[in-house]
């Protein structure tokens, strides 16, 4: 199928979907009054009331909700669900672990539940439900392309379970030889590092003392390896420090040296508006990978967006049903992109949730989300600075290029013990460790590569790590205040608990 044919097919699917959605489902139609009410309303013949037929009141249409940064907390599933603390008290959890995953938006959950009523097999079923599900599944590709500013004439997208899955599929498809050369940075999450280093050669641009990517080092490596680097792999935003990478600047450098750029978008999609289109064609992004569970749709969805022509030339190491035209005794013929990247039964709830999450985030508005996060970041960082022996990682003065992620440590207190105390005694969900970005974290903590090797067999309490607070769109200034007010008590309790860890290293 050609790209033009594919677009025509998707357009037809969208039209059919819209047509199918014109009539409300029977379950949503107005219910009649109950039998007792109907009996009471009957009047004797000849009565004055019987002569005046009472018209039933029209049922009011459901009020349309407008999602804003001010009211979005009301539409987060489980945000006020109580948890039992170690002392037996019960209170709502304060969730500061949104960089790991996010809770579901209520409209996302409702959209998934509603679509399950009409769920049928995608692409291969002979039923009205199958047709409906296939139309939703295919038309959502156009929504994804629009969400990331990708030109549908040049780009397509295929669905994945999460960013890690997407990057592994890309690596399996794009790497053609173990001699291929990839350029990554020392800021990368393991998902944008290990899939490449397991298949070919990788060189790394360094970060500075504050943890920001050194762009000049990217340029240096591209120049020193002129024409040899095939792909430059960078994160759009760090899951450790929250730094936002100028990926369009990197794209221009990559393209000037004959390379393509692959962007890990896991930590950007719920925080900042992202566009694959740069100010000039040289700044355009080639591949973008992201997860829906990072954007309030924890149903396993995600997507890889990339140039149709490039994806057509490659094949991922992931085989099965749904990707073939025909299989004979000793040969087979595969479909075109994007279908060839989607072997097996698709994750339909993940696609439905992704589509609805995009709608809600765009309605809330990324300018408001960014402004809200900066307020929370500033309040938290300024509050943490007041504590003795506090270490805040990354730039704590200029925070304009940071999404809602703050990592810290105390130089005299074990971070593992403190994080457990915050969770079990304080009701705060944080993250503690090296966040699947070990080389980056070791650099920020001043731990050498040789030293890090010694931690391979350590239990968590004896392995260096940081405490991370990561904000969602629903977190509030009041929650930050509560954390800062409670922290002194949590420190005292953690120091007491440290006595039970005979081998624990305080500064870890």
Secondary structure, 3 states (H helix, E strand, C coil): CCHHHHHHHHHHHHHHHHHHCCCCCHHHCCCCCCHHHHHHCCCCCCCHHHHCCCCCCCCCCCCCCCCCCCCHHHHECCCCCEEECCCCCEEECEECECCCCCCCEHHHHHHHHHHHCCCCCCCCCCCHHHHHHHHHHHHHHHHHHHHCCCCCCCEEEEECCCHHHHHHHHHHHHCCCCCCEEEEECCCCHHHCHHHHCCCEEEEECECCCCCECHHHHHHHHHHCCCCEEEEEEECECCCCCEECCHHHHHHHHHHCCCEEEEECCCCCCCCCCCCCCCCHHHCCCEEEEECHHHCCCCCCEEEEEEHHHHHCCCCCCCCCCCEEEECCCCEEECCCCHHHCCCCCCHHHHHHHHHHHHHHHHHCHHHHHHHHHHHHHHHHHHHCCCCCEEECCCCCCCCCECCEEEEEECCECHHHHHHHHHHHHCEECEEECCCCHHHHHHHHCCCHHHHHCCCCCCHHHCCCEEEEECCCCCCHHHHHHHHHHHHHHHHHHHHHHHHCCCCCCCC
